[in-house]
Amino acid sequence: MFRSALMLASVLSLSASAAEPAPTSAAVKSFVFNDPNGRDTVMFVLDAPLEVINGLSNQVKGRVEVKDSKASGRFQVPVKSIKTGNETRDGHLQNDRWLDAAKFPDIVFEFKDVALPAPLANAKPVTVKTKGTFSIHGVTHEEPVEVTATYLQETAETKHRAAGELLRVRAKFQIPVEAYGIQRTEALLLKVGEKADVTVDAWGSTQFKP
C-alpha cells in the first residue's frame, strides 16, 4: 500500500509540473520613428549676447525597443534637414568648419538598457533622467538627457495620428558646441552661444516602416 501511495504521489507531482506554464521571456515592443508626414520636431536655441539662433528639423529616424521595463534606442537627424531661417547661415552650419554635412551627414543619439521608473501603461507619461551617447561632427560624447515617453494603444482616435501602437518621446538636453569640435572664432563669440538647448518631440509606431 505504501508503494501504491508513493506511485500516486509521483504521478500527481508530474501532472502538476506539466500543468505549470513554462517561463517565457517578456515581449519586446518595438517602435519605429519615421513619420511619413514629417511632423516630428527637433529644435535648438543658441543664445549669445548679440544674437539668438533658432534651428529646426522635421526629420527624425530611429527605433526604440522596450523590454522588461528597460528601453534601448537610436535616433538620427540629417544635418542638411536643419533650418535656421537664413539660407546663408544654413550653408555655414553645413560646411566643414561647423557640422560638415558632407563628411558627417547625421547627428546620432543612442541609449541602451535605460531603466524605466514604471512599466509603459496606456496614456500615462513616464519621465526618466539618464545619459545617452551623441555623435556630432565626428565626435562622440555622453550627455545627460531628460526624456518623457508616453505609450498609446491603438484606437480609432490614435489612428488619426498614425496606425499601430504609438510611443511619443519628448526630450530636452544641452550640447556644448566646442566639445564636438565646432570652433567659435573670435568674431563669433558674441553671436554663437556656448551651448545649444535642444528639445525633441517625436512619434514612433509599431507600424511605421524603417
C-alpha positions as CSV (number, residue, x, y, z in Angstrom):
1,M,0.0,0.0,0.0
2,F,2.9,2.3,0.8
3,R,4.3,1.7,-2.7
4,S,1.0,2.5,-4.3
5,A,0.7,5.7,-2.4
6,L,4.2,6.7,-3.4
7,M,3.5,6.0,-7.1
8,L,0.3,8.0,-6.8
9,A,2.2,11.0,-5.3
10,S,4.8,10.8,-8.1
11,V,2.1,10.8,-10.8
12,L,0.3,13.8,-9.2
13,S,3.7,15.6,-8.9
14,L,4.4,15.0,-12.6
15,S,0.9,16.1,-13.6
16,A,1.3,19.4,-11.6
17,S,4.6,20.1,-13.2
18,A,3.2,19.5,-16.6
19,A,0.3,21.9,-15.9
20,E,2.6,24.8,-14.9
21,P,3.3,27.1,-17.9
22,A,6.9,27.3,-18.9
23,P,8.6,30.6,-18.2
24,T,8.5,32.9,-21.1
25,S,10.6,36.0,-21.9
26,A,8.9,39.3,-21.8
27,A,7.6,40.6,-25.1
28,V,9.7,43.3,-26.8
29,K,7.8,46.3,-28.0
30,S,9.5,47.9,-31.0
31,F,8.6,51.4,-32.2
32,V,9.9,52.8,-35.5
33,F,10.4,56.6,-35.8
34,N,10.0,57.7,-39.4
35,D,6.8,59.7,-39.7
36,P,6.0,59.9,-43.4
37,N,4.2,63.2,-42.8
38,G,7.3,64.9,-41.3
39,R,5.6,66.1,-38.1
40,D,8.4,65.3,-35.7
41,T,10.4,68.3,-34.4
42,V,13.9,68.8,-33.2
43,M,14.6,72.4,-32.2
44,F,17.6,74.1,-30.8
45,V,18.5,77.5,-29.5
46,L,22.0,79.1,-29.4
47,D,21.6,82.1,-27.2
48,A,24.6,84.5,-27.4
49,P,24.9,88.2,-26.2
50,L,24.4,89.6,-29.7
51,E,22.3,87.0,-31.4
52,V,19.9,84.1,-30.8
53,I,19.9,81.3,-33.4
54,N,16.9,79.0,-33.6
55,G,17.2,75.8,-35.6
56,L,14.6,73.3,-36.6
57,S,14.4,69.8,-38.3
58,N,11.3,67.8,-39.0
59,Q,13.2,64.7,-40.0
60,V,13.8,62.1,-37.2
61,K,14.5,58.5,-37.9
62,G,15.1,55.8,-35.3
63,R,13.9,52.9,-33.3
64,V,13.1,52.3,-29.6
65,E,12.7,48.9,-28.1
66,V,11.2,48.3,-24.6
67,K,11.6,45.0,-22.7
68,D,11.4,44.2,-19.0
69,S,10.9,47.9,-18.2
70,K,14.1,48.8,-19.9
71,A,14.5,50.9,-23.1
72,S,17.1,51.0,-25.8
73,G,17.2,53.0,-28.9
74,R,18.8,55.1,-31.6
75,F,17.8,58.3,-33.3
76,Q,19.4,60.2,-36.2
77,V,18.7,63.6,-37.7
78,P,20.2,64.6,-41.1
79,V,22.3,67.7,-40.8
80,K,21.0,69.0,-44.1
81,S,17.5,69.0,-42.7
82,I,18.3,71.6,-40.1
83,K,17.0,75.1,-41.0
84,T,17.6,78.3,-39.2
85,G,15.5,80.7,-41.2
86,N,18.6,82.1,-43.0
87,E,19.9,80.2,-46.1
88,T,23.4,81.7,-45.8
89,R,23.6,80.7,-42.1
90,D,22.3,77.2,-43.1
91,G,25.2,76.9,-45.5
92,H,27.7,77.9,-42.8
93,L,26.1,75.3,-40.5
94,Q,26.6,72.5,-43.0
95,N,30.1,73.4,-44.1
96,D,33.3,71.7,-42.9
97,R,34.0,74.3,-40.3
98,W,30.8,73.5,-38.5
99,L,28.8,70.3,-38.7
100,D,30.4,69.1,-42.0
101,A,27.3,67.5,-43.5
102,A,29.3,66.1,-46.4
103,K,31.5,64.0,-44.1
104,F,29.2,63.5,-41.2
105,P,25.7,63.6,-42.6
106,D,23.7,62.7,-39.5
107,I,23.6,63.7,-35.8
108,V,23.1,60.4,-33.9
109,F,21.8,59.8,-30.3
110,E,21.9,56.3,-28.8
111,F,21.0,54.8,-25.4
112,K,20.9,51.3,-24.1
113,D,19.1,49.5,-21.2
114,V,17.7,52.6,-19.6
115,A,15.6,51.6,-16.6
116,L,12.1,53.0,-16.7
117,P,10.6,54.1,-13.4
118,A,7.3,52.3,-14.3
119,P,6.1,49.9,-17.0
120,L,4.6,51.5,-20.0
121,A,0.8,52.0,-19.5
122,N,-1.7,53.4,-21.8
123,A,-1.7,57.3,-21.9
124,K,0.5,57.5,-18.7
125,P,3.7,59.5,-19.3
126,V,6.9,58.1,-17.9
127,T,9.8,60.5,-17.2
128,V,13.4,59.5,-16.8
129,K,16.7,61.4,-16.3
130,T,19.5,59.4,-17.9
131,K,22.5,59.7,-20.2
132,G,22.9,59.0,-23.9
133,T,25.7,59.0,-26.4
134,F,25.7,61.8,-29.0
135,S,27.7,61.6,-32.2
136,I,28.1,65.1,-33.8
137,H,30.7,66.3,-36.3
138,G,32.6,63.0,-36.0
139,V,32.9,63.4,-32.2
140,T,31.1,61.2,-29.6
141,H,30.3,62.1,-26.0
142,E,27.9,61.0,-23.3
143,E,25.5,63.7,-22.2
144,P,22.7,64.0,-19.6
145,V,19.1,64.0,-21.1
146,E,15.6,64.1,-19.7
147,V,13.1,62.0,-21.6
148,T,9.3,61.7,-21.2
149,A,7.7,58.7,-23.0
150,T,4.0,58.2,-23.5
151,Y,2.6,54.9,-24.8
152,L,-0.7,54.9,-26.6
153,Q,-2.6,51.8,-27.5
154,E,-4.2,51.8,-30.9
155,T,-7.7,53.3,-31.0
156,A,-9.9,54.9,-33.6
157,E,-8.7,58.2,-32.2
158,T,-5.0,57.5,-32.3
159,K,-5.3,56.3,-35.9
160,H,-5.8,59.9,-36.8
161,R,-2.2,60.4,-35.8
162,A,-0.9,57.1,-37.2
163,A,-1.8,53.4,-37.3
164,G,-0.4,51.0,-34.8
165,E,0.6,51.3,-31.1
166,L,2.3,54.7,-30.6
167,L,5.2,56.0,-28.5
168,R,5.6,59.7,-28.1
169,V,9.1,60.8,-27.0
170,R,9.8,64.2,-25.7
171,A,13.3,65.1,-24.6
172,K,15.5,68.0,-23.6
173,F,19.2,68.4,-23.3
174,Q,22.2,70.7,-23.9
175,I,25.0,70.3,-26.3
176,P,28.3,72.0,-25.5
177,V,29.3,73.2,-29.0
178,E,33.1,73.3,-28.8
179,A,33.2,69.8,-27.2
180,Y,32.2,68.4,-30.6
181,G,35.0,70.1,-32.5
182,I,32.9,73.1,-33.6
183,Q,35.1,76.1,-33.1
184,R,33.7,79.5,-32.4
185,T,36.1,82.1,-33.9
186,E,36.7,85.3,-32.0
187,A,34.3,87.1,-34.4
188,L,31.5,84.6,-33.4
189,L,31.9,84.5,-29.7
190,L,29.2,87.1,-29.2
191,K,27.0,85.7,-31.9
192,V,27.0,81.9,-31.2
193,G,26.2,80.6,-27.8
194,E,28.4,78.1,-26.0
195,K,25.6,75.5,-25.6
196,A,22.7,74.5,-27.8
197,D,19.5,74.0,-25.8
198,V,17.7,71.2,-27.7
199,T,14.1,69.9,-27.4
200,V,12.7,66.9,-29.3
201,D,9.1,65.8,-29.9
202,A,8.9,62.6,-31.9
203,W,6.4,59.8,-32.5
204,G,7.1,56.2,-33.1
205,S,4.7,53.5,-34.3
206,T,4.7,49.7,-34.3
207,Q,3.6,50.0,-37.9
208,F,5.9,52.7,-39.3
209,K,8.5,51.3,-41.8
210,P,12.2,52.0,-41.2
